[in-house]
Amino acid sequence: MSTSRPVQVRFFAVLREQAGVSALDCTTAARTPAELYVELQAGRGLVFPATLLRVAINDRYAAMDTPLQAGDRVVFIPPVAGG
């Protein structure tokens, strides 16, 4: 049985441009940040594969397979290019 949970998602840099928003409150059945990102890719036009991203949950870096809890703040961080 799938349980929906409210989470807040933040996007930085190019992900913010692709998503068209810097923050998003949503309800998701995703169990992990990886699953959440797949949901967001479909609805927001995000082009980076999840394997290239870092994720932070509640201001701490986490693995993409970390279980999500109701009320989590999830930040997807794209690769940084320097020049």
Buried (B, 14 or more C-beta within 10 A) or exposed (E): EEEEBEBBBBBBEBBBEBBEEEEBEBEBEBBBBBBBBEBBBEEBEBEBEBEEBBBBBEEEEBEBEBEBEEEBEBBBBBEEEEE
